[in-house]
Amino acid sequence: MKYEPAPNIQKIADEISLVLFPHIKIERVRCFRSYGTSSKGTIARCHALGKLMQAALGIKAHYALEFLSERFDKLNAEDKLKTIIHELMHIPKSFGGGFKHHDYVCEKNINRFYKEYKEYKLGKQGEVMLMDEPVTRFNVSNANKFDLSVNKNNENKNKKRWW
């Protein structure tokens, strides 16, 4: 396996953290791309520095978000953003080195946070930019409804969601 920092993902993860997850200490979360995986079906992983290692090293909790390039880079912008949200959701409010499990990090909650983040971006600039691609635009037809248009280039409608 080869790992390298992912500054473009880091920038988005930092913004999402500030908007949706204020308990996350962004200076102690780092995003990486990995290459050469042999795992099946994994798109990204959240790694934590556990309590014992924190004590041994005399430092506080840190989290590393790993995005497996072979799979993550092929996703459309919406799924990339949902994947980043998914991994950030694993970080508990205590920020102590533990994890939130998939009973909480589930499709329903991911979609709720995704919608919140897009509404924040809409209010901020009128057009949503995801992963540096202008792929999604909101057209407000009335105060309670959004018409969402998505670029179809990479979209797999029948694709089974992994979360």
Secondary structure, DSSP 8 states (H G I E B T S, - for coil): -EEEE-HHHHHHHHHHHHHH-TTS-GGGEEEEEEE----SS--EEEEE--HHHHHHHT----EEEEEEHHHHTTS-HHHHHHHHHHHHHTS-TT-SS----TTTSSHHHHHHHHHHHHHHHHHHHSSEEETTEEEEEEEEEETTEEEEEE--TT--TT-----
